[in-house]
Amino acid sequence: MGTRILIADDHPLFRAALRSAVAQARPDAAIDEVDDLAGVLARLEAQPDTDLVLLDLHMRDSHGLAGLAALCAQFPGVAALVVSASEEASVVRRALDHGAVGFVPKSTPPAEIIIAIRAVLAGERWVPPALGRALDEAASDPADAALAARLSRLTGQQFRVLAQIGEGRLNKQIADSLGIQERTVKAHVSAIFDKLGVRNRTQASVVLQRLRLQQK
């Protein structure tokens, strides 16, 4: 079975650049594209044999690192290579702690992106060589590890509900948006509170807020 790679970015021109890099890194790969996190999760549910996702952290519904955490938790067999405008060592460290196999700043030259793709497909971790020492000095936050573990307990639908809780939506609004019964939303909310160790919607929203990143 051939390699399958999913490109997830909400900028068409950058998706095209990534498609070109993937085609050069793995000419035989089947390449799919989506422009939001919902598309990522839906595509992976339909194609769980996907080998690699090139994931932008700043798509409209990804909530920063929350989208990465959801992907890694729900599809642990799929490698996630973050491709982001963020270049701070602290952001790279947090992405790795939340399950990314590598991190490619969007300023990275095309030739280096090709190297990164080949490396992670070979089972290696890839981070910008230029970060070097700064990344080594960016210590992991134990709170991030604990949060990643709690998020990993959520199902895909529960994550979708959590995202809408973070947007301040009421149960009826969430039910209408997801096309499910309001009582089903209530059951998901109760399960979310239990799995995240929170007591109310405000505390659940704080979990998402912790995972947000400053938009570049």
Secondary structure as UniProt FT lines:
FT   STRAND          4..8
FT   HELIX           12..25
FT   TURN            27..28
FT   STRAND          30..34
FT   HELIX           37..46
FT   TURN            48..49
FT   STRAND          52..55
FT   TURN            57..58
FT   TURN            60..61
FT   TURN            63..64
FT   HELIX           65..74
FT   TURN            76..77
FT   STRAND          79..84
FT   HELIX           89..97
FT   TURN            98..99
FT   STRAND          102..105
FT   TURN            106..107
FT   HELIX           110..121
FT   TURN            122..123
FT   TURN            129..131
FT   HELIX           132..137
FT   HELIX           142..151
FT   TURN            152..153
FT   HELIX           156..166
FT   TURN            167..168
FT   HELIX           171..178
FT   HELIX           182..196
FT   HELIX           201..211
//
